[in-house]
Amino acid sequence: MLNMQVINDLSIKIKEVMASSPLGDAEKNIHALIQGAFTKMELVSREEFDVQTEVLRNTREKLTLCEERLAELESSLKDK
C-alpha cells in the first residue's frame, strides 16, 4: 500500500512538471484524476485507520466482557 508521503511526493512532482510546461491548466485535471483514483481504491488516511483500529479494540474488549458475563450467567442458571 502506498503511504501518504509517497502520494504527496508524487503530487508535488507532477505539479512541478505541469507548472513548467504549457499544460499548466492540466494540473487541476490531473490532481482531480489522481484523487478520483484514490477514492475508487477506497484508501483511508493513517489517522482514520488509527481511529478505526482504536474503535475496534474497544469493541473487542466490550465483547470479551459481555461473553464472560454471559458465561457467568449461564453457569449460575445451570447451578439452580
PDB file with one MODEL, atoms N, CA, C and O in Angstrom:
MODEL        1
ATOM      1  N   MET A   1       0.844  -1.171   0.000  1.00  0.00           N
ATOM      2  CA  MET A   1       0.000   0.000   0.000  1.00  0.00           C
ATOM      3  C   MET A   1       0.896   1.242   0.000  1.00  0.00           C
ATOM      4  O   MET A   1       1.912   1.280   0.695  1.00  0.00           O
ATOM      5  N   LEU A   2       0.527   2.224  -0.759  1.00  0.00           N
ATOM      6  CA  LEU A   2       1.284   3.463  -0.811  1.00  0.00           C
ATOM      7  C   LEU A   2       1.061   4.262   0.468  1.00  0.00           C
ATOM      8  O   LEU A   2      -0.053   4.320   0.988  1.00  0.00           O
ATOM      9  N   ASN A   3       2.124   4.871   0.965  1.00  0.00           N
ATOM     10  CA  ASN A   3       1.921   5.720   2.132  1.00  0.00           C
ATOM     11  C   ASN A   3       1.673   7.157   1.673  1.00  0.00           C
ATOM     12  O   ASN A   3       1.911   7.491   0.512  1.00  0.00           O
ATOM     13  N   MET A   4       1.205   7.984   2.567  1.00  0.00           N
ATOM     14  CA  MET A   4       0.824   9.352   2.218  1.00  0.00           C
ATOM     15  C   MET A   4       2.022  10.175   1.743  1.00  0.00           C
ATOM     16  O   MET A   4       1.859  11.053   0.897  1.00  0.00           O
ATOM     17  N   GLN A   5       3.217   9.912   2.267  1.00  0.00           N
ATOM     18  CA  GLN A   5       4.395  10.670   1.840  1.00  0.00           C
ATOM     19  C   GLN A   5       4.691  10.403   0.374  1.00  0.00           C
ATOM     20  O   GLN A   5       5.021  11.332  -0.364  1.00  0.00           O
ATOM     21  N   VAL A   6       4.580   9.157  -0.064  1.00  0.00           N
ATOM     22  CA  VAL A   6       4.820   8.823  -1.468  1.00  0.00           C
ATOM     23  C   VAL A   6       3.780   9.513  -2.343  1.00  0.00           C
ATOM     24  O   VAL A   6       4.104  10.045  -3.404  1.00  0.00           O
ATOM     25  N   ILE A   7       2.537   9.499  -1.893  1.00  0.00           N
ATOM     26  CA  ILE A   7       1.465  10.142  -2.651  1.00  0.00           C
ATOM     27  C   ILE A   7       1.705  11.650  -2.736  1.00  0.00           C
ATOM     28  O   ILE A   7       1.556  12.250  -3.800  1.00  0.00           O
ATOM     29  N   ASN A   8       2.070  12.247  -1.624  1.00  0.00           N
ATOM     30  CA  ASN A   8       2.345  13.689  -1.615  1.00  0.00           C
ATOM     31  C   ASN A   8       3.531  14.038  -2.511  1.00  0.00           C
ATOM     32  O   ASN A   8       3.482  15.016  -3.257  1.00  0.00           O
ATOM     33  N   ASP A   9       4.599  13.236  -2.439  1.00  0.00           N
ATOM     34  CA  ASP A   9       5.762  13.472  -3.294  1.00  0.00           C
ATOM     35  C   ASP A   9       5.391  13.369  -4.770  1.00  0.00           C
ATOM     36  O   ASP A   9       5.826  14.184  -5.584  1.00  0.00           O
ATOM     37  N   LEU A  10       4.595  12.376  -5.105  1.00  0.00           N
ATOM     38  CA  LEU A  10       4.144  12.200  -6.478  1.00  0.00           C
ATOM     39  C   LEU A  10       3.336  13.406  -6.931  1.00  0.00           C
ATOM     40  O   LEU A  10       3.528  13.908  -8.039  1.00  0.00           O
ATOM     41  N   SER A  11       2.456  13.858  -6.099  1.00  0.00           N
ATOM     42  CA  SER A  11       1.627  15.017  -6.426  1.00  0.00           C
ATOM     43  C   SER A  11       2.479  16.270  -6.632  1.00  0.00           C
ATOM     44  O   SER A  11       2.256  17.028  -7.576  1.00  0.00           O
ATOM     45  N   ILE A  12       3.450  16.483  -5.753  1.00  0.00           N
ATOM     46  CA  ILE A  12       4.327  17.652  -5.867  1.00  0.00           C
ATOM     47  C   ILE A  12       5.134  17.605  -7.156  1.00  0.00           C
ATOM     48  O   ILE A  12       5.259  18.618  -7.844  1.00  0.00           O
ATOM     49  N   LYS A  13       5.681  16.447  -7.491  1.00  0.00           N
ATOM     50  CA  LYS A  13       6.478  16.325  -8.722  1.00  0.00           C
ATOM     51  C   LYS A  13       5.622  16.570  -9.959  1.00  0.00           C
ATOM     52  O   LYS A  13       6.068  17.215 -10.908  1.00  0.00           O
ATOM     53  N   ILE A  14       4.408  16.062  -9.949  1.00  0.00           N
ATOM     54  CA  ILE A  14       3.515  16.304 -11.090  1.00  0.00           C
ATOM     55  C   ILE A  14       3.203  17.785 -11.197  1.00  0.00           C
ATOM     56  O   ILE A  14       3.184  18.335 -12.298  1.00  0.00           O
ATOM     57  N   LYS A  15       2.956  18.447 -10.057  1.00  0.00           N
ATOM     58  CA  LYS A  15       2.678  19.890 -10.066  1.00  0.00           C
ATOM     59  C   LYS A  15       3.863  20.669 -10.616  1.00  0.00           C
ATOM     60  O   LYS A  15       3.680  21.600 -11.400  1.00  0.00           O
ATOM     61  N   GLU A  16       5.082  20.298 -10.213  1.00  0.00           N
ATOM     62  CA  GLU A  16       6.271  20.996 -10.686  1.00  0.00           C
ATOM     63  C   GLU A  16       6.436  20.850 -12.197  1.00  0.00           C
ATOM     64  O   GLU A  16       6.753  21.817 -12.890  1.00  0.00           O
ATOM     65  N   VAL A  17       6.222  19.654 -12.695  1.00  0.00           N
ATOM     66  CA  VAL A  17       6.345  19.414 -14.136  1.00  0.00           C
ATOM     67  C   VAL A  17       5.285  20.204 -14.888  1.00  0.00           C
ATOM     68  O   VAL A  17       5.567  20.802 -15.927  1.00  0.00           O
ATOM     69  N   MET A  18       4.084  20.206 -14.371  1.00  0.00           N
ATOM     70  CA  MET A  18       2.989  20.895 -15.044  1.00  0.00           C
ATOM     71  C   MET A  18       3.175  22.407 -15.011  1.00  0.00           C
ATOM     72  O   MET A  18       2.843  23.093 -15.978  1.00  0.00           O
ATOM     73  N   ALA A  19       3.699  22.931 -13.909  1.00  0.00           N
ATOM     74  CA  ALA A  19       3.890  24.369 -13.797  1.00  0.00           C
ATOM     75  C   ALA A  19       4.933  24.871 -14.794  1.00  0.00           C
ATOM     76  O   ALA A  19       4.843  25.998 -15.282  1.00  0.00           O
ATOM     77  N   SER A  20       5.914  24.035 -15.089  1.00  0.00           N
ATOM     78  CA  SER A  20       6.974  24.449 -16.008  1.00  0.00           C
ATOM     79  C   SER A  20       6.646  24.117 -17.463  1.00  0.00           C
ATOM     80  O   SER A  20       7.458  24.383 -18.349  1.00  0.00           O
ATOM     81  N   SER A  21       5.498  23.556 -17.719  1.00  0.00           N
ATOM     82  CA  SER A  21       5.120  23.207 -19.084  1.00  0.00           C
ATOM     83  C   SER A  21       3.918  24.045 -19.519  1.00  0.00           C
ATOM     84  O   SER A  21       3.258  24.664 -18.685  1.00  0.00           O
ATOM     85  N   PRO A  22       3.637  24.065 -20.807  1.00  0.00           N
ATOM     86  CA  PRO A  22       2.479  24.824 -21.281  1.00  0.00           C
ATOM     87  C   PRO A  22       1.146  24.191 -20.875  1.00  0.00           C
ATOM     88  O   PRO A  22       0.084  24.748 -21.151  1.00  0.00           O
ATOM     89  N   LEU A  23       1.199  23.081 -20.249  1.00  0.00           N
ATOM     90  CA  LEU A  23      -0.027  22.393 -19.836  1.00  0.00           C
ATOM     91  C   LEU A  23      -0.412  22.733 -18.398  1.00  0.00           C
ATOM     92  O   LEU A  23      -0.984  21.899 -17.697  1.00  0.00           O
ATOM     93  N   GLY A  24      -0.106  23.934 -17.963  1.00  0.00           N
ATOM     94  CA  GLY A  24      -0.380  24.349 -16.587  1.00  0.00           C
ATOM     95  C   GLY A  24      -1.826  24.149 -16.173  1.00  0.00           C
ATOM     96  O   GLY A  24      -2.094  23.820 -15.018  1.00  0.00           O
ATOM     97  N   ASP A  25      -2.759  24.338 -17.084  1.00  0.00           N
ATOM     98  CA  ASP A  25      -4.174  24.154 -16.762  1.00  0.00           C
ATOM     99  C   ASP A  25      -4.513  22.688 -16.492  1.00  0.00           C
ATOM    100  O   ASP A  25      -5.488  22.387 -15.803  1.00  0.00           O
ATOM    101  N   ALA A  26      -3.718  21.798 -17.027  1.00  0.00           N
ATOM    102  CA  ALA A  26      -3.992  20.373 -16.846  1.00  0.00           C
ATOM    103  C   ALA A  26      -3.691  19.921 -15.419  1.00  0.00           C
ATOM    104  O   ALA A  26      -4.105  18.835 -15.015  1.00  0.00           O
ATOM    105  N   GLU A  27      -2.974  20.747 -14.654  1.00  0.00           N
ATOM    106  CA  GLU A  27      -2.626  20.396 -13.273  1.00  0.00           C
ATOM    107  C   GLU A  27      -3.882  20.053 -12.464  1.00  0.00           C
ATOM    108  O   GLU A  27      -3.931  19.042 -11.763  1.00  0.00           O
ATOM    109  N   LYS A  28      -4.873  20.904 -12.577  1.00  0.00           N
ATOM    110  CA  LYS A  28      -6.114  20.676 -11.829  1.00  0.00           C
ATOM    111  C   LYS A  28      -6.773  19.370 -12.261  1.00  0.00           C
ATOM    112  O   LYS A  28      -7.291  18.620 -11.433  1.00  0.00           O
ATOM    113  N   ASN A  29      -6.749  19.110 -13.553  1.00  0.00           N
ATOM    114  CA  ASN A  29      -7.362  17.884 -14.062  1.00  0.00           C
ATOM    115  C   ASN A  29      -6.617  16.637 -13.590  1.00  0.00           C
ATOM    116  O   ASN A  29      -7.236  15.633 -13.238  1.00  0.00           O
ATOM    117  N   ILE A  30      -5.304  16.705 -13.585  1.00  0.00           N
ATOM    118  CA  ILE A  30      -4.512  15.559 -13.132  1.00  0.00           C
ATOM    119  C   ILE A  30      -4.725  15.332 -11.637  1.00  0.00           C
ATOM    120  O   ILE A  30      -4.870  14.197 -11.183  1.00  0.00           O
ATOM    121  N   HIS A  31      -4.742  16.425 -10.884  1.00  0.00           N
ATOM    122  CA  HIS A  31      -4.977  16.298  -9.437  1.00  0.00           C
ATOM    123  C   HIS A  31      -6.335  15.651  -9.181  1.00  0.00           C
ATOM    124  O   HIS A  31      -6.450  14.747  -8.353  1.00  0.00           O
ATOM    125  N   ALA A  32      -7.343  16.106  -9.879  1.00  0.00           N
ATOM    126  CA  ALA A  32      -8.684  15.530  -9.723  1.00  0.00           C
ATOM    127  C   ALA A  32      -8.695  14.068 -10.148  1.00  0.00           C
ATOM    128  O   ALA A  32      -9.357  13.243  -9.518  1.00  0.00           O
ATOM    129  N   LEU A  33      -7.975  13.746 -11.201  1.00  0.00           N
ATOM    130  CA  LEU A  33      -7.895  12.361 -11.675  1.00  0.00           C
ATOM    131  C   LEU A  33      -7.243  11.459 -10.637  1.00  0.00           C
ATOM    132  O   LEU A  33      -7.725  10.359 -10.365  1.00  0.00           O
ATOM    133  N   ILE A  34      -6.143  11.935 -10.060  1.00  0.00           N
ATOM    134  CA  ILE A  34      -5.445  11.147  -9.033  1.00  0.00           C
ATOM    135  C   ILE A  34      -6.335  10.975  -7.803  1.00  0.00           C
ATOM    136  O   ILE A  34      -6.447   9.873  -7.265  1.00  0.00           O
ATOM    137  N   GLN A  35      -6.970  12.065  -7.356  1.00  0.00           N
ATOM    138  CA  GLN A  35      -7.862  11.978  -6.200  1.00  0.00           C
ATOM    139  C   GLN A  35      -9.002  11.004  -6.473  1.00  0.00           C
ATOM    140  O   GLN A  35      -9.381  10.226  -5.598  1.00  0.00           O
ATOM    141  N   GLY A  36      -9.545  11.045  -7.682  1.00  0.00           N
ATOM    142  CA  GLY A  36     -10.621  10.119  -8.055  1.00  0.00           C
ATOM    143  C   GLY A  36     -10.156   8.676  -8.022  1.00  0.00           C
ATOM    144  O   GLY A  36     -10.885   7.792  -7.570  1.00  0.00           O
ATOM    145  N   ALA A  37      -8.935   8.436  -8.504  1.00  0.00           N
ATOM    146  CA  ALA A  37      -8.397   7.076  -8.496  1.00  0.00           C
ATOM    147  C   ALA A  37      -8.212   6.580  -7.065  1.00  0.00           C
ATOM    148  O   ALA A  37      -8.525   5.430  -6.757  1.00  0.00           O
ATOM    149  N   PHE A  38      -7.701   7.453  -6.187  1.00  0.00           N
ATOM    150  CA  PHE A  38      -7.512   7.057  -4.794  1.00  0.00           C
ATOM    151  C   PHE A  38      -8.853   6.811  -4.113  1.00  0.00           C
ATOM    152  O   PHE A  38      -8.981   5.907  -3.287  1.00  0.00           O
ATOM    153  N   THR A  39      -9.840   7.610  -4.461  1.00  0.00           N
ATOM    154  CA  THR A  39     -11.171   7.419  -3.887  1.00  0.00           C
ATOM    155  C   THR A  39     -11.743   6.076  -4.320  1.00  0.00           C
ATOM    156  O   THR A  39     -12.327   5.358  -3.508  1.00  0.00           O
ATOM    157  N   LYS A  40     -11.579   5.738  -5.584  1.00  0.00           N
ATOM    158  CA  LYS A  40     -12.082   4.458  -6.087  1.00  0.00           C
ATOM    159  C   LYS A  40     -11.376   3.287  -5.412  1.00  0.00           C
ATOM    160  O   LYS A  40     -11.972   2.227  -5.218  1.00  0.00           O
ATOM    161  N   MET A  41     -10.111   3.477  -5.057  1.00  0.00           N
ATOM    162  CA  MET A  41      -9.373   2.406  -4.385  1.00  0.00           C
ATOM    163  C   MET A  41      -9.738   2.332  -2.909  1.00  0.00           C
ATOM    164  O   MET A  41      -9.262   1.452  -2.192  1.00  0.00           O
ATOM    165  N   GLU A  42     -10.581   3.256  -2.455  1.00  0.00           N
ATOM    166  CA  GLU A  42     -11.060   3.291  -1.078  1.00  0.00           C
ATOM    167  C   GLU A  42      -9.918   3.359  -0.064  1.00  0.00           C
ATOM    168  O   GLU A  42      -9.942   2.675   0.960  1.00  0.00           O
ATOM    169  N   LEU A  43      -8.930   4.184  -0.357  1.00  0.00           N
ATOM    170  CA  LEU A  43      -7.824   4.382   0.576  1.00  0.00           C
ATOM    171  C   LEU A  43      -8.268   5.300   1.709  1.00  0.00           C
ATOM    172  O   LEU A  43      -9.092   6.193   1.513  1.00  0.00           O
ATOM    173  N   VAL A  44      -7.723   5.074   2.874  1.00  0.00           N
ATOM    174  CA  VAL A  44      -8.027   5.927   4.022  1.00  0.00           C
ATOM    175  C   VAL A  44      -6.719   6.502   4.548  1.00  0.00           C
ATOM    176  O   VAL A  44      -5.642   5.952   4.321  1.00  0.00           O
ATOM    177  N   SER A  45      -6.836   7.610   5.250  1.00  0.00           N
ATOM    178  CA  SER A  45      -5.648   8.218   5.833  1.00  0.00           C
ATOM    179  C   SER A  45      -5.186   7.389   7.036  1.00  0.00           C
ATOM    180  O   SER A  45      -5.950   6.598   7.590  1.00  0.00           O
ATOM    181  N   ARG A  46      -3.958   7.580   7.416  1.00  0.00           N
ATOM    182  CA  ARG A  46      -3.409   6.877   8.570  1.00  0.00           C
ATOM    183  C   ARG A  46      -4.185   7.246   9.830  1.00  0.00           C
ATOM    184  O   ARG A  46      -4.448   6.397  10.682  1.00  0.00           O
ATOM    185  N   GLU A  47      -4.548   8.526   9.937  1.00  0.00           N
ATOM    186  CA  GLU A  47      -5.300   8.988  11.100  1.00  0.00           C
ATOM    187  C   GLU A  47      -6.645   8.265  11.196  1.00  0.00           C
ATOM    188  O   GLU A  47      -7.031   7.797  12.267  1.00  0.00           O
ATOM    189  N   GLU A  48      -7.349   8.178  10.075  1.00  0.00           N
ATOM    190  CA  GLU A  48      -8.643   7.481  10.081  1.00  0.00           C
ATOM    191  C   GLU A  48      -8.459   6.005  10.410  1.00  0.00           C
ATOM    192  O   GLU A  48      -9.259   5.426  11.145  1.00  0.00           O
ATOM    193  N   PHE A  49      -7.403   5.394   9.867  1.00  0.00           N
ATOM    194  CA  PHE A  49      -7.120   3.991  10.144  1.00  0.00           C
ATOM    195  C   PHE A  49      -6.859   3.781  11.634  1.00  0.00           C
ATOM    196  O   PHE A  49      -7.369   2.832  12.230  1.00  0.00           O
ATOM    197  N   ASP A  50      -6.061   4.673  12.236  1.00  0.00           N
ATOM    198  CA  ASP A  50      -5.755   4.553  13.663  1.00  0.00           C
ATOM    199  C   ASP A  50      -7.006   4.722  14.519  1.00  0.00           C
ATOM    200  O   ASP A  50      -7.178   4.015  15.512  1.00  0.00           O
ATOM    201  N   VAL A  51      -7.872   5.647  14.143  1.00  0.00           N
ATOM    202  CA  VAL A  51      -9.121   5.848  14.888  1.00  0.00           C
ATOM    203  C   VAL A  51      -9.972   4.585  14.812  1.00  0.00           C
ATOM    204  O   VAL A  51     -10.493   4.125  15.828  1.00  0.00           O
ATOM    205  N   GLN A  52     -10.113   4.030  13.629  1.00  0.00           N
ATOM    206  CA  GLN A  52     -10.936   2.826  13.473  1.00  0.00           C
ATOM    207  C   GLN A  52     -10.315   1.628  14.195  1.00  0.00           C
ATOM    208  O   GLN A  52     -11.036   0.774  14.710  1.00  0.00           O
ATOM    209  N   THR A  53      -8.994   1.562  14.237  1.00  0.00           N
ATOM    210  CA  THR A  53      -8.316   0.494  14.970  1.00  0.00           C
ATOM    211  C   THR A  53      -8.639   0.583  16.460  1.00  0.00           C
ATOM    212  O   THR A  53      -8.897  -0.429  17.111  1.00  0.00           O
ATOM    213  N   GLU A  54      -8.622   1.806  16.990  1.00  0.00           N
ATOM    214  CA  GLU A  54      -8.951   2.010  18.407  1.00  0.00           C
ATOM    215  C   GLU A  54     -10.413   1.659  18.685  1.00  0.00           C
ATOM    216  O   GLU A  54     -10.720   1.055  19.713  1.00  0.00           O
ATOM    217  N   VAL A  55     -11.300   2.027  17.791  1.00  0.00           N
ATOM    218  CA  VAL A  55     -12.720   1.689  17.950  1.00  0.00           C
ATOM    219  C   VAL A  55     -12.878   0.171  17.961  1.00  0.00           C
ATOM    220  O   VAL A  55     -13.610  -0.372  18.788  1.00  0.00           O
ATOM    221  N   LEU A  56     -12.205  -0.501  17.063  1.00  0.00           N
ATOM    222  CA  LEU A  56     -12.279  -1.957  17.006  1.00  0.00           C
ATOM    223  C   LEU A  56     -11.713  -2.588  18.274  1.00  0.00           C
ATOM    224  O   LEU A  56     -12.283  -3.549  18.791  1.00  0.00           O
ATOM    225  N   ARG A  57     -10.608  -2.065  18.779  1.00  0.00           N
ATOM    226  CA  ARG A  57     -10.007  -2.580  20.002  1.00  0.00           C
ATOM    227  C   ARG A  57     -10.989  -2.448  21.174  1.00  0.00           C
ATOM    228  O   ARG A  57     -11.173  -3.389  21.945  1.00  0.00           O
ATOM    229  N   ASN A  58     -11.612  -1.280  21.297  1.00  0.00           N
ATOM    230  CA  ASN A  58     -12.588  -1.066  22.369  1.00  0.00           C
ATOM    231  C   ASN A  58     -13.788  -2.000  22.227  1.00  0.00           C
ATOM    232  O   ASN A  58     -14.289  -2.534  23.216  1.00  0.00           O
ATOM    233  N   THR A  59     -14.236  -2.188  21.008  1.00  0.00           N
ATOM    234  CA  THR A  59     -15.373  -3.075  20.759  1.00  0.00           C
ATOM    235  C   THR A  59     -15.025  -4.510  21.129  1.00  0.00           C
ATOM    236  O   THR A  59     -15.847  -5.215  21.715  1.00  0.00           O
ATOM    237  N   ARG A  60     -13.833  -4.942  20.799  1.00  0.00           N
ATOM    238  CA  ARG A  60     -13.404  -6.303  21.157  1.00  0.00           C
ATOM    239  C   ARG A  60     -13.359  -6.483  22.674  1.00  0.00           C
ATOM    240  O   ARG A  60     -13.759  -7.525  23.193  1.00  0.00           O
ATOM    241  N   GLU A  61     -12.872  -5.463  23.381  1.00  0.00           N
ATOM    242  CA  GLU A  61     -12.821  -5.546  24.841  1.00  0.00           C
ATOM    243  C   GLU A  61     -14.229  -5.669  25.421  1.00  0.00           C
ATOM    244  O   GLU A  61     -14.465  -6.477  26.319  1.00  0.00           O
ATOM    245  N   LYS A  62     -15.158  -4.873  24.911  1.00  0.00           N
ATOM    246  CA  LYS A  62     -16.536  -4.936  25.387  1.00  0.00           C
ATOM    247  C   LYS A  62     -17.159  -6.287  25.069  1.00  0.00           C
ATOM    248  O   LYS A  62     -17.888  -6.843  25.891  1.00  0.00           O
ATOM    249  N   LEU A  63     -16.883  -6.817  23.891  1.00  0.00           N
ATOM    250  CA  LEU A  63     -17.409  -8.128  23.516  1.00  0.00           C
ATOM    251  C   LEU A  63     -16.867  -9.209  24.438  1.00  0.00           C
ATOM    252  O   LEU A  63     -17.612 -10.091  24.864  1.00  0.00           O
ATOM    253  N   THR A  64     -15.596  -9.149  24.745  1.00  0.00           N
ATOM    254  CA  THR A  64     -14.988 -10.126  25.653  1.00  0.00           C
ATOM    255  C   THR A  64     -15.652 -10.064  27.030  1.00  0.00           C
ATOM    256  O   THR A  64     -15.959 -11.099  27.622  1.00  0.00           O
ATOM    257  N   LEU A  65     -15.869  -8.858  27.532  1.00  0.00           N
ATOM    258  CA  LEU A  65     -16.541  -8.712  28.828  1.00  0.00           C
ATOM    259  C   LEU A  65     -17.969  -9.252  28.774  1.00  0.00           C
ATOM    260  O   LEU A  65     -18.422  -9.906  29.714  1.00  0.00           O
ATOM    261  N   CYS A  66     -18.667  -8.985  27.695  1.00  0.00           N
ATOM    262  CA  CYS A  66     -20.038  -9.494  27.548  1.00  0.00           C
ATOM    263  C   CYS A  66     -20.057 -11.021  27.492  1.00  0.00           C
ATOM    264  O   CYS A  66     -20.922 -11.659  28.091  1.00  0.00           O
ATOM    265  N   GLU A  67     -19.096 -11.603  26.768  1.00  0.00           N
ATOM    266  CA  GLU A  67     -19.020 -13.057  26.685  1.00  0.00           C
ATOM    267  C   GLU A  67     -18.737 -13.673  28.052  1.00  0.00           C
ATOM    268  O   GLU A  67     -19.321 -14.695  28.413  1.00  0.00           O
ATOM    269  N   GLU A  68     -17.839 -13.047  28.808  1.00  0.00           N
ATOM    270  CA  GLU A  68     -17.525 -13.548  30.151  1.00  0.00           C
ATOM    271  C   GLU A  68     -18.744 -13.449  31.060  1.00  0.00           C
ATOM    272  O   GLU A  68     -19.043 -14.378  31.810  1.00  0.00           O
ATOM    273  N   ARG A  69     -19.440 -12.330  30.993  1.00  0.00           N
ATOM    274  CA  ARG A  69     -20.636 -12.132  31.824  1.00  0.00           C
ATOM    275  C   ARG A  69     -21.721 -13.129  31.446  1.00  0.00           C
ATOM    276  O   ARG A  69     -22.399 -13.671  32.319  1.00  0.00           O
ATOM    277  N   LEU A  70     -21.890 -13.375  30.153  1.00  0.00           N
ATOM    278  CA  LEU A  70     -22.875 -14.348  29.688  1.00  0.00           C
ATOM    279  C   LEU A  70     -22.529 -15.747  30.194  1.00  0.00           C
ATOM    280  O   LEU A  70     -23.414 -16.494  30.611  1.00  0.00           O
ATOM    281  N   ALA A  71     -21.265 -16.095  30.158  1.00  0.00           N
ATOM    282  CA  ALA A  71     -20.840 -17.406  30.658  1.00  0.00           C
ATOM    283  C   ALA A  71     -21.130 -17.531  32.152  1.00  0.00           C
ATOM    284  O   ALA A  71     -21.556 -18.588  32.619  1.00  0.00           O
ATOM    285  N   GLU A  72     -20.900 -16.450  32.902  1.00  0.00           N
ATOM    286  CA  GLU A  72     -21.204 -16.463  34.337  1.00  0.00           C
ATOM    287  C   GLU A  72     -22.699 -16.652  34.583  1.00  0.00           C
ATOM    288  O   GLU A  72     -23.104 -17.431  35.447  1.00  0.00           O
ATOM    289  N   LEU A  73     -23.509 -15.932  33.816  1.00  0.00           N
ATOM    290  CA  LEU A  73     -24.962 -16.042  33.984  1.00  0.00           C
ATOM    291  C   LEU A  73     -25.462 -17.437  33.606  1.00  0.00           C
ATOM    292  O   LEU A  73     -26.311 -18.005  34.292  1.00  0.00           O
ATOM    293  N   GLU A  74     -24.937 -17.976  32.526  1.00  0.00           N
ATOM    294  CA  GLU A  74     -25.326 -19.326  32.124  1.00  0.00           C
ATOM    295  C   GLU A  74     -24.914 -20.340  33.184  1.00  0.00           C
ATOM    296  O   GLU A  74     -25.664 -21.269  33.483  1.00  0.00           O
ATOM    297  N   SER A  75     -23.733 -20.165  33.748  1.00  0.00           N
ATOM    298  CA  SER A  75     -23.256 -21.063  34.774  1.00  0.00           C
ATOM    299  C   SER A  75     -24.141 -20.990  36.022  1.00  0.00           C
ATOM    300  O   SER A  75     -24.462 -22.012  36.628  1.00  0.00           O
ATOM    301  N   SER A  76     -24.531 -19.768  36.395  1.00  0.00           N
ATOM    302  CA  SER A  76     -25.378 -19.631  37.580  1.00  0.00           C
ATOM    303  C   SER A  76     -26.769 -20.216  37.338  1.00  0.00           C
ATOM    304  O   SER A  76     -27.398 -20.699  38.280  1.00  0.00           O
ATOM    305  N   LEU A  77     -27.254 -20.185  36.122  1.00  0.00           N
ATOM    306  CA  LEU A  77     -28.557 -20.778  35.811  1.00  0.00           C
ATOM    307  C   LEU A  77     -28.489 -22.304  35.852  1.00  0.00           C
ATOM    308  O   LEU A  77     -29.458 -22.951  36.250  1.00  0.00           O
ATOM    309  N   LYS A  78     -27.382 -22.877  35.455  1.00  0.00           N
ATOM    310  CA  LYS A  78     -27.223 -24.323  35.485  1.00  0.00           C
ATOM    311  C   LYS A  78     -27.139 -24.834  36.927  1.00  0.00           C
ATOM    312  O   LYS A  78     -27.585 -25.942  37.224  1.00  0.00           O
ATOM    313  N   ASP A  79     -26.571 -24.030  37.809  1.00  0.00           N
ATOM    314  CA  ASP A  79     -26.411 -24.437  39.193  1.00  0.00           C
ATOM    315  C   ASP A  79     -27.747 -24.461  39.951  1.00  0.00           C
ATOM    316  O   ASP A  79     -27.861 -25.118  40.985  1.00  0.00           O
ATOM    317  N   LYS A  80     -28.728 -23.762  39.449  1.00  0.00           N
ATOM    318  CA  LYS A  80     -30.019 -23.680  40.148  1.00  0.00           C
ATOM    319  C   LYS A  80     -30.908 -24.820  39.846  1.00  0.00           C
ATOM    320  O   LYS A  80     -32.024 -24.886  40.361  1.00  0.00           O
TER     321      LYS A  80
ENDMDL
END
